[in-house]
Amino acid sequence: AVVSTQSGHYGRGEMKVLIVCVLLGLSQGLDKLKWTADCNNIDTAARDYVEDKIANSKVYLIGLTYCGWCTWAKEYIVKMGFSSSDIVVDNLDDLPSDVPYKMDIINYAYCQYSQMKTVPQVFLNQNFVGGASDTRQAYYTGAGAKAAYDSGAITRYNMFKKEVKKAAIEFVDDGVARSSGGKYLVLSKTHCRHCFAAKDCLKDAGIPDSDIELYEINDFQTHDEIKLYKARITGSPFTPLLAYNGKVLQDHAALVKATGCSG
């Protein structure tokens, strides 16, 4: 599907990260726990417990010991520049006896923040981001590295910039790889006539949205590094960056050839 993603802006010293891994993929785990969301009955002890963890953790994760998507999200959190020790984990199948009832923790997170019954649920600086793929996208956009820098997990600005560069390159390379199988990647900007031309070409050729991965990168922390990397690949730093079938397209003419659009 066509995707448009933008990163947030945060002031230094203001960033904390919360990951709430509720359970799906793990939907079977939810079934075993017999949980039904009830937003009319919020347990105050669970509310206070979760809010305290949000306020006092760089990274907070609610999950299960066997939650694969939680593990995947944590890998991207570490890539952002956090250390494993920054991640405070509450596994619902392994909570100490003095913690409020586990289903009330899920219920509060669901009702107050996410309205999602998937794994995981991620908050950056108390702002809800989304699930596992959104966590990966926060890494790609550089919002994750900014979160790590603002929270003090990354202590030096040059290290922050290094993480942003790494994320930009991985974003492009992974996106190009995902275009294998006859799909398209478009890294665009909202006010860019060449980007408009590329989108018009795809529309003219009748390329379905399901075959296009589109991002407007204006506000990405990785914006500048994406353009620099594009210059290394194609010789031009200007958007859009285009890929088709696992390969970067050199220019608009290559897109016309690939799609068969009228130009």
NUVEXVEX-795449 format. One record per atom (N, C-alpha, C): residue in three letters; z, y, x. Coordinates in steps of 0.001 Angstrom, whole numbers, plus 500000, padded with zeros to 6 digits. Example, Ala and Ser with C-alpha at 12.3 -4.5 7.8 and 13.67 -1.06 7.14 Angstrom:
BEGIN
ala507800494310513190/ala507800495500512300/ala507800496700513200/ser507080497750512850/ser507140498940513670/ser507870500030512900/
***
This chain:
BEGIN
ala500000498815500840/ala500000500000500000/ala500000501234500875/val499509502341500321/val499534503589501055/val500974504042501182/val501391504417502380/val502765504806502650/val502765506202503231/ser503631507053502751/ser503820508368503344/ser505285508529503668/thr505610508806504924/thr506994508858505356/thr507226510093506194/gln508364510756505973/gln508740511897506780/gln510173511718507231/ser510474512276508393/ser511825512127508926/ser512669513325508537/gly514013513140508618/gly514923514234508322/gly515297514991509578/his516000516115509379/his516464516934510495/his517980516991510425/tyr518624516853511573/tyr520070516811511593/tyr520569517666512748/gly521712518295512545/gly522312519090513598/gly523115518226514548/arg523167518610515821/arg523909517828516811/arg525376517781516412/gly525959516600516533/gly527353516428516189/gly527588516090514735/glu526529516067513914/glu526689515832512484/glu526273514436512071/met525702513650512984/met525070512400512582/met526004511209512699/lys526099510474511627/lys526698509141511660/lys525728508233510961/val525850506941511152/val524913506009510563/val525668504967509766/leu525218504723508569/leu525770503632507776/leu524676502673507440/ile524915501398507689/ile524002500389507178/ile524773499540506195/val524309499510504966/val524926498632503990/val523951497508503737/cys524239496332504226/cys523398495177503969/cys523913494491502737/val523348494793501611/val523662494046500410/val522773492826500516/leu522661491983499643/leu522131490690499967/leu520905490339499179/leu519830490225499767/leu518753489556499077/leu517948488888500156/gly517208488081499849/gly516563487201500802/gly517558486116500853/leu518441486322500437/leu519860486288500180/leu520086486491498716/ser519077486555497954/ser519333486602496522/ser520086485349496104/gln519843484250496782/gln520588483028496478/gln522075483233496777/gly522367483950497858/gly523751484257498158/gly524403485065497053/leu523666486015496482/leu524187486803495370/leu524455485921494164/asp523548484990493920/asp523738484092492787/asp525021483278492954/lys525264482807494165/lys526467482023494427/lys527722482865494214/leu527604484165494558/leu528752485047494413/leu528892485577492988/lys527885485294492151/lys527932485654490739/lys528235487136490542/trp527435487985491224/trp527636489430491113/trp526656490044490129/thr527170490845489220/thr526354491653488322/thr526803493095488465/ala525868494006488744/ala526233495410488929/ala526899495956487675/asp527969496710487885/asp528702497336486779/asp529149498721487231/cys528307499707486967/cys528589501070487442/cys529591501806486559/asn530020501180485489/asn531054501780484643/asn532457501379485067/asn532528500478486021/asn533827499997486491/asn533845499974488020/ile534022501140488626/ile534078501270490081/ile535520501064490538/asp535721500137491442/asp537032499884492010/asp537370500984493012/thr538470501692492790/thr538796502836493643/thr539165502416495063/ala539786501255495216/ala540126500781496561/ala538859500480497355/ala537869499846496709/ala536591499573497368/ala535871500868497703/arg535914501815496764/arg535289503127497014/arg535897503786498246/asp537221503846498312/asp537885504496499436/asp537614503755500742/tyr537570502447500667/tyr537313501631501849/tyr535924501922502421/val534904501896501552/val533524502132501997/val533367503554502514/glu533902504532501794/glu533753505925502218/glu534445506178503555/asp535558505520503788/asp536242505651505072/asp535392505075506197/lys534761503926505940/lys533900503333506961/lys532693504230507236/ile532126504822506189/ile530983505736506368/ile531391506918507248/ala532556507476506956/ala533001508684507637/ala533411508446509081/asn533812507224509412/asn534419506981510722/asn533659505987511592/ser532416505696511228/ser531601504769512019/ser530271505413512372/lys529818505217513590/lys528452505613513929/lys527472504727513183/val527778503460513137/val526968502496512384/val527913501593511607/tyr527680501464510321/tyr528500500585509489/tyr527565499656508729/leu527865498370508762/leu526983497389508155/leu527775496432507272/ile527373496360506010/ile527930495372505095/ile526875494297504916/gly527203493055505202/gly526208492007505090/gly526823490645504884/leu526164489664505396/leu526634488282505401/leu526418487709506789/thr527180486733507150/thr527034486133508472/thr525663485496508643/tyr525018485098507547/tyr523704484446507621/tyr522576485354507143/cys522801486673507164/cys521820487649506670/cys520785487956507749/gly519613487341507649/gly518567487547508643/gly518051488967508696/trp517884489598507523/trp517387490977507503/trp518403491945508100/cys519689491630507990/cys520712492464508616/cys520589492394510135/thr520359491200510646/thr520160491022512087/thr518936491797512548/trp517861491725511768/trp516623492442512091/trp516860493948512118/ala517595494459511131/ala517902495888511088/ala518740496304512285/lys519709495470512650/lys520556495801513802/lys519739495885515086/glu518723495064515207/glu517859495126516390/glu517184496483516491/tyr516743497019515349/tyr516120498342515374/tyr517140499448515599/ile518357499263515115/ile519412500241515372/ile519678500342516871/val519723499208517543/val519932499215518992/val518745499877519690/lys517521499617519202/lys516345500268519781/lys516435501785519670/met517087502280518629/met517208503721518430/met518039504381519514/gly518876503594520189/gly519729504144521235/gly521204503901521008/phe521553503251519897/phe522932502845519674/phe523225501588520480/ser524480501388520798/ser524886500131521414/ser525380499187520326/ser525435497917520642/ser525936496939519676/ser527364497264519257/ser528130497847520176/ser529522498181519862/ser529638499354518900/asp528558500101518708/asp528561501194517731/asp528474500682516299/ile528099499417516129/ile527858498863514799/ile529126498189514288/val529719498769513269/val530889498199512611/val530396497334511458/val530745496057511485/val530195495095510532/val531282494560509610/asp530977494561508314/asp531776493847507326/asp530896492770506704/asn531086491528507098/asn530370490419506466/asn531142489953505237/leu530491489987504101/leu531177489720502842/leu531689488292502722/asp531096487378503481/asp531569485997503452/asp532611485725504536/asp533055486793505202/asp534010486600506298/asp534948487800506417/leu535377488352505272/leu536257489515505273/leu537725489091505390/pro538524489905506062/pro539958489591506115/pro540592489707504736/ser541715489078504560/ser542345488982503244/ser542821490320502706/asp543046491324503593/asp543567492605503126/asp542467493586502727/val541185493160502777/val540060494010502382/val539850493867500877/pro539542494971500165/pro539296494887498725/pro538241493838498384/tyr538286493365497170/tyr537400492298496714/tyr535947492592497059/lys535282491630497685/lys533958491855498264/lys532927492322497254/met532982491831496022/met532001492232495036/met532170493685494623/asp533391494199494723/asp533614495611494428/asp533012496501495505/ile532969496017496757/ile532324496763497841/ile530819496855497577/ile530206495732497241/ile528787495744496918/ile528517496635495716/asn529344496486494699/asn529128497226493457/asn529187498724493711/tyr530151499168494536/tyr530257500596494828/tyr529047501089495613/ala528649500340496645/ala527487500746497441/ala526237500831496570/tyr526066499854495695/tyr524906499823494792/tyr524921501013493836/cys526050501238493197/cys526128502278492160/cys526123503686492742/gln526800503888493853/gln526939505229494408/gln525732505661495217/tyr525044504696495860/tyr524023505066496822/tyr522634504502496541/ser522516503205496355/ser521206502593496575/ser520430502188495345/gln521104501642494342/gln520402501024493214/gln519433499948493702/met519760499327494807/met518941498274495392/met519743496983495498/lys519083495880495230/lys519703494568495406/lys518938493793496478/thr518633494487497552/thr517910493909498680/thr518699494155499950/val518298493472501003/val518993493634502273/val518069494280503293/pro518611495130504216/pro519892495809504098/pro519718497155503398/gln520813497934503267/gln520735499308502764/gln521281500237503843/val520517501251504191/val520804502037505393/val521036503498505051/phe522070504063505647/phe522354505487505529/phe522400506101506921/leu521762507235507095/leu521859507998508338/leu522604509293508036/asn523686509476508721/asn524511510659508526/asn524858510847507052/gln525213509749506405/gln525625509726505013/gln524464510000504059/asn523248509956504571/asn522054510096503742/asn521375508743503618/phe521110508324502388/phe520507507007502178/phe519072506984502687/val518728505957503462/val517400505793504017/val516627504711503283/gly517218503550503076/gly516519502464502401/gly516886501117502991/gly515912500205502968/gly516158498847503407/gly515723498574504826/ala515429497314505110/ala515111496900506473/ala513841497580506985/ser512799497616506150/ser511556498256506597/ser511751499755506783/asp512631500358505981/asp512928501786506139/asp513715502042507418/thr514559501093507800/thr515279501200509069/thr514288501179510229/arg513338500260510144/arg512290500220511168/arg511520501529511191/gln511213502079510019/gln510467503330509968/gln511265504491510548/ala512586504485510347/ala513422505517510960/ala513354505436512482/tyr513234504230512993/tyr513023504060514442/tyr511668504624514840/tyr510624504253514103/tyr509272504702514431/tyr509142506226514409/thr509760506867513439/thr509600508317513299/thr510434509102514299/gly511369508423514952/gly512277509101515870/gly513536509616515201/ala513614509491513858/ala514834509904513160/ala516025509083513619/gly515787507826513956/gly516867506975514443/gly517387507426515789/ala516475507762516702/ala516898508262518013/ala517640509586517866/lys517189510425516937/lys517880511691516684/lys519289511422516159/ala519409510401515304/ala520720510022514796/ala521631509579515935/ala521089508777516835/ala521880508304517967/ala522299509463518872/tyr521397510397519081/tyr521698511562519924/tyr522739512459519267/asp522571512724517981/asp523498513611517282/asp524886513012517146/ser524968511687517095/ser526273511028516969/ser526973510870518306/gly526260511118519402/gly526836510943520726/gly526580509590521333/ala525882508704520604/ala525542507395521172/ala524576507564522340/ile523641508503522204/ile522805508949523333/ile523400510263523808/thr523777510339525061/thr524539511490525536/thr523698512541526249/arg522482512179526646/arg521663513131527401/arg520335513352526689/tyr519880514608526716/tyr518654514960526009/tyr517446514239526590/asn517404514077527896/asn516243513394528486/asn516186511930528056/met517345511314527805/met517353509945527304/met516886509893525854/phe517269510908525079/phe516777511020523711/phe515257511108523693/lys514692511947524552/lys513231512098524615/lys512567510799525060/lys513211510075525946/lys512679508787526399/lys512625507804525236/glu513682507787524405/glu513698506895523246/glu512635507292522229/val512415508578522063/val511389509056521134/val510001508621521614/lys509747508739522905/lys508456508319523446/lys508238506826523249/lys509265506039523512/lys509172504591523339/lys508876504242521880/ala509559504917520967/ala509354504656519542/ala507942505034519105/ala507414506149519612/ala506066506594519248/ala505022505570519669/ile505137505079520888/ile504174504104521397/ile504257502809520601/glu505477502366520321/glu505638501132519556/glu505127501299518121/phe505351502471517546/phe504848502767516204/phe503333502604516151/val502645503209517111/val501181503119517140/val500730501683517395/asp501288501056518415/asp500855499699518768/asp501107498704517634/asp502262498797516998/asp502571497886515900/asp501672498153514700/gly501408499433514425/gly500529499773513313/gly499114499283513532/val498628499422514745/val497296498913515075/val497255497407514888/ala498293496715515346/ala498351495261515195/ala498364494857513725/arg499072495618512901/arg499142495297511477/arg497813495528510759/ser496905496265511384/ser495600496496510759/ser494659495306510924/ser495105494299511651/ser494293493082511787/ser494040492476510411/gly492915491801510291/gly492582491199509005/gly491842492146508077/gly491162493140508656/gly490337494032507844/gly491080495156507168/lys492230495566507719/lys493000496669507143/lys492854497920508007/tyr493352499040507475/tyr493209500338508140/tyr494574500970508380/leu494709501637509523/leu495863502476509833/leu495382503905509970/val496068504834509307/val495730506253509396/val497009507030509672/leu497088507668510834/leu498180508588511145/leu497613509988511000/ser498070510675509973/ser497440511895509497/ser498412513067509541/lys497894514262509239/lys498726515437509001/lys498260516077507695/thr499180516752507024/thr498883517243505682/thr497884518400505675/his497761519137506772/his496805520241506849/his495896520009508057/cys494928519152507874/cys494070518709508976/cys492725518307508376/arg491700519098508644/arg490415518851507975/arg489811517512508387/his490039517096509620/his489524515796510047/his490271514654509335/cys491547514909509044/cys492315513914508283/cys491794513819506859/phe491487514974506262/phe490901514976504917/phe489593514188504914/ala488802514397505952/ala487505513711506036/ala487691512199506128/ala488687511771506905/ala488946510335507045/ala489382509735505714/lys490268510417505005/lys490742509914503711/lys489604509878502692/asp488755510911502728/asp487598510939501817/asp486653509785502116/cys486489509478503395/cys485620508376503796/cys486140507050503238/leu487428506821503389/leu488028505583502877/leu487884505491501356/lys488071506618500690/lys487929506643499230/lys486481506401498825/asp485562507055499523/asp484137506903499229/asp483683505456499412/ala484268504787500399/ala483892503396500677/ala484578502419499729/gly485478502919498900/gly486159502049497944/gly487202501148498568/ile487778501581499695/ile488807500781500345/ile490071500825499477/pro490595499692499052/pro491789499701498185/pro493024500185498936/asp493930500811498188/asp495159501314498803/asp495929500218499530/ser495850499009499021/ser496585497897499628/ser496101497573501038/asp494916498061501394/asp494363497808502729/asp494524499009503658/ile495257500023503208/ile495436501239504006/ile496909501488504256/glu497289501649505512/glu498645502063505878/glu498548503502506370/leu499024504419505559/leu498853505853505812/leu500197506527506012/tyr500299507339507072/tyr501508508115507329/tyr501126509562507627/glu501842510488506999/glu501720511911507337/glu502812512205508365/ile502430512510509581/ile503389512532510689/ile503905513934511023/asn503599514929510181/asn503971516316510485/asn505407516457510969/asp506344515856510251/asp507762516073510520/asp508410514970511344/phe507621514068511872/phe508185512999512693/phe508721513571514007/gln509876513093514437/gln510353513417515777/gln509369512904516827/thr508652511844516486/thr507698511233517415/thr506316511893517382/his506160512943516593/his504847513574516385/his504121513884517694/asp504773514615518586/asp504106515038519824/asp503751513853520706/glu504652512878520773/glu504397511712521617/glu503287510830521025/ile503173510794519713/ile502069510065519092/ile500746510689519510/lys500672512009519496/lys499437512695519876/lys499117512491521360/leu500144512525522193/leu499918512284523613/leu499420510865523858/tyr499986509927523137/tyr499556508533523285/tyr498132508360522777/lys497796509037521687/lys496420508983521190/lys495445509518522237/ala495841510580522932/ala494980511124523985/ala494743510103525088/arg495771509333525419/arg495615508292526440/arg494648507210525979/ile494662506920524668/ile493850505824524145/ile492407506246523905/thr492254507432523298/thr490924507849522830/thr490327509025523587/gly491151509730524361/gly490666510920525044/gly490889512187524256/ser491341512073523011/ser491605513240522171/ser492993513141521569/pro493772514246521624/pro495122514212521061/pro495184514542519577/phe494052514864518991/phe494072515407517638/phe494094514312516574/thr494789514606515474/thr494819513698514339/thr493493513793513577/pro493161512692512869/pro493972511496512650/pro493826510471513769/leu494818509600513866/leu494683508393514664/leu494279507293513694/leu493169506630513997/leu492594505640513092/leu492521504279513764/ala492784503251512994/ala492616501890513494/ala492058501024512379/tyr491300500026512776/tyr490730499075511820/tyr490661497693512450/asn491126496720511722/asn491005495324512132/asn491596495065513522/gly492738495693513785/gly493448495436515031/gly492992496251516225/lys492117497228515999/lys491621498040517106/lys491628499519516738/val491943500376517722/val491893501813517522/val490437502253517414/leu490148503093516430/leu488803503657516282/leu488711504937517112/gln487634505074517836/gln487497506177518773/gln487426507529518085/asp486727507589516948/asp486518508870516278/asp486057508634514837/his485699509720514150/his485286509615512755/his484011508790512609/ala483125508909513562/ala481882508139513491/ala482176506638513487/ala483184506231514238/ala483564504821514255/ala484144504392512908/leu484836505309512228/leu485360505010510896/leu484223504859509896/val483233505731509985/val482058505655509101/val481364504327509289/lys481228503911510532/lys480573502622510817/lys481387501457510265/ala482701501534510393/ala483561500449509937/ala483579500325508411/thr483576501472507729/thr483725501466506273/thr482387501419505537/gly481343501985506199/gly480073502138505502/gly480050503310504550/cys481038504234504707/cys481083505410503834/cys479924506349504143/ser479718507313503267/ser478572508222503421/ser478812509253504516/gly480034509295505049/gly480315510230506137/gly481107511421505688/
***
